[in-house]
Amino acid sequence: MPNARGAAFARAVLRPGGTFLAKVIQGGTEAALLADLKRVFSNVKHVKPAASRVDSAELYLLATSRRLSSRLRARPSSSDAPKATRLYQ
């Protein structure tokens, strides 16, 4: 799920007021990504460029005005977390 990783990166790196743009395929994991972005950004909308074919399933999610909230920071997943090493028993 590349867009989910991109959204996690945006949450971790973008400053308040920042913008995120993701190309998605309509009907895929787009709904989950849309819900996630709506929690983090003030404005989220679908964008389809005029040059895009009408029958194309590709569209863009444009998220603007990243919200200021410390509780929305990306948390590393268990696979990304550093491994603890026990030195003393």
C-alpha positions, 0 to 999 in steps of 0.5 A: 500500500504505497499511498499509505506509506506516503501518507504516514511520511507526510504526517511525520514530515510535513509542517502545519499548513503543508500539502500532500498529493497522491495518485490513486486508482479509483475503487482500490484502497482509496477510501481508507486513504481518504479517511486517514487524510481527513483526520490529518488535513483540513481540506481533502478533495479528489482532483482529476486533471483536465488532460486525463481521459474520462474513462481512466480510473486514475485520480489524485487526492489533494490534501491541504492545510495539515493540522497542528496536533501532536497526537496525529504524528506517525507511529512506527509499526511494530516491524519498523520499531527498533529491536530492544536488546537486553544487556542485563538479566 
